[in-house]
Amino acid sequence: MKTSNYLRQAKRRSHRPTTEKSNWQDKIIGKNHLISVLDINRAQLEVWLKSGMPVLKTGNHGNEWEFDLVAVKAWLQSNHLNHPGEA
């Protein structure tokens, strides 16, 4: 069974322009997906959020967090933090 989160993401994808190739760098994703992509734990993400990691939308009960991966990657590099896939 598909979750409401899955359906919201599918709706977002359907409204994106199809002229550009999509890759991980141009995605807007939620907190759990960000944790998975960066291969970190929730505690590490919370530390980074308190340190100023960019957030598009702060979540709460019923609303998802939203992160722009390009902005997150730039923030990680500017703070000399590496994530898996970056040497």
DRENDO-1510 file (C-alpha; in Angstrom, 1 decimal, always signed):
<recs>
REC; n; res; u; v; w
REC; 1; MET; +0.0; +0.0; +0.0 .
REC; 2; LYS; +1.3; +3.4; -0.9 .
REC; 3; THR; +1.7; +5.9; +1.9 .
REC; 4; SER; +0.4; +9.5; +1.7 .
REC; 5; ASN; +4.1; +10.6; +1.8 .
REC; 6; TYR; +4.7; +8.6; -1.3 .
REC; 7; LEU; +1.7; +10.2; -3.0 .
REC; 8; ARG; +2.8; +13.7; -2.1 .
REC; 9; GLN; +6.2; +13.1; -3.5 .
REC; 10; ALA; +4.7; +11.6; -6.7 .
REC; 11; LYS; +2.5; +14.7; -7.1 .
REC; 12; ARG; +5.5; +17.0; -6.7 .
REC; 13; ARG; +7.4; +15.0; -9.3 .
REC; 14; SER; +4.6; +15.2; -11.8 .
REC; 15; HIS; +4.6; +19.1; -11.6 .
REC; 16; ARG; +8.4; +19.4; -12.3 .
REC; 17; PRO; +9.5; +20.4; -15.7 .
REC; 18; THR; +10.7; +17.4; -17.7 .
REC; 19; THR; +13.1; +19.4; -19.9 .
REC; 20; GLU; +16.0; +18.9; -17.5 .
REC; 21; LYS; +17.5; +15.6; -16.5 .
REC; 22; SER; +16.8; +14.9; -12.8 .
REC; 23; ASN; +19.6; +13.8; -10.5 .
REC; 24; TRP; +20.1; +13.8; -6.8 .
REC; 25; GLN; +21.5; +17.3; -6.8 .
REC; 26; ASP; +18.3; +19.0; -8.0 .
REC; 27; LYS; +15.9; +17.2; -5.6 .
REC; 28; ILE; +13.9; +18.6; -2.7 .
REC; 29; ILE; +13.6; +15.8; -0.2 .
REC; 30; GLY; +12.4; +15.2; +3.4 .
REC; 31; LYS; +14.3; +14.5; +6.5 .
REC; 32; ASN; +14.3; +10.7; +6.4 .
REC; 33; HIS; +15.5; +10.7; +2.8 .
REC; 34; LEU; +18.2; +13.2; +3.6 .
REC; 35; ILE; +19.5; +11.0; +6.4 .
REC; 36; SER; +19.5; +8.1; +3.9 .
REC; 37; VAL; +21.3; +10.0; +1.1 .
REC; 38; LEU; +24.0; +11.4; +3.4 .
REC; 39; ASP; +24.3; +8.1; +5.3 .
REC; 40; ILE; +24.1; +9.7; +8.7 .
REC; 41; ASN; +22.0; +9.2; +11.8 .
REC; 42; ARG; +19.2; +11.4; +13.1 .
REC; 43; ALA; +21.4; +12.7; +15.9 .
REC; 44; GLN; +24.0; +13.9; +13.4 .
REC; 45; LEU; +21.4; +15.6; +11.3 .
REC; 46; GLU; +20.0; +17.4; +14.4 .
REC; 47; VAL; +23.5; +18.7; +15.2 .
REC; 48; TRP; +23.9; +20.0; +11.7 .
REC; 49; LEU; +20.5; +21.7; +11.8 .
REC; 50; LYS; +21.5; +23.5; +15.0 .
REC; 51; SER; +24.7; +24.5; +13.3 .
REC; 52; GLY; +22.8; +26.2; +10.5 .
REC; 53; MET; +22.2; +23.6; +7.8 .
REC; 54; PRO; +19.8; +25.2; +5.2 .
REC; 55; VAL; +16.2; +24.1; +5.4 .
REC; 56; LEU; +13.5; +25.0; +2.8 .
REC; 57; LYS; +10.6; +24.1; +5.1 .
REC; 58; THR; +10.6; +23.2; +8.8 .
REC; 59; GLY; +8.3; +20.2; +9.4 .
REC; 60; ASN; +6.0; +19.5; +12.3 .
REC; 61; HIS; +3.1; +17.0; +12.9 .
REC; 62; GLY; +1.5; +16.5; +9.5 .
REC; 63; ASN; +4.0; +18.6; +7.5 .
REC; 64; GLU; +7.3; +17.3; +6.1 .
REC; 65; TRP; +10.7; +18.9; +6.3 .
REC; 66; GLU; +12.1; +20.0; +3.0 .
REC; 67; PHE; +15.7; +20.2; +2.0 .
REC; 68; ASP; +17.4; +21.4; -1.2 .
REC; 69; LEU; +20.3; +19.0; -1.8 .
REC; 70; VAL; +22.3; +21.5; -3.7 .
REC; 71; ALA; +22.1; +23.9; -0.8 .
REC; 72; VAL; +22.9; +21.2; +1.7 .
REC; 73; LYS; +25.9; +20.0; -0.3 .
REC; 74; ALA; +27.2; +23.6; -0.5 .
REC; 75; TRP; +26.7; +24.0; +3.2 .
REC; 76; LEU; +28.6; +20.8; +4.0 .
REC; 77; GLN; +31.5; +21.9; +1.7 .
REC; 78; SER; +31.6; +25.4; +3.2 .
REC; 79; ASN; +31.8; +23.9; +6.7 .
REC; 80; HIS; +34.4; +21.4; +5.7 .
REC; 81; LEU; +32.1; +18.5; +6.4 .
REC; 82; ASN; +32.2; +15.4; +4.1 .
REC; 83; HIS; +29.4; +13.0; +3.4 .
REC; 84; PRO; +29.7; +9.6; +1.8 .
REC; 85; GLY; +30.5; +9.9; -1.8 .
REC; 86; GLU; +32.7; +12.9; -1.2 .
REC; 87; ALA; +36.4; +12.5; -0.6 .
</recs>
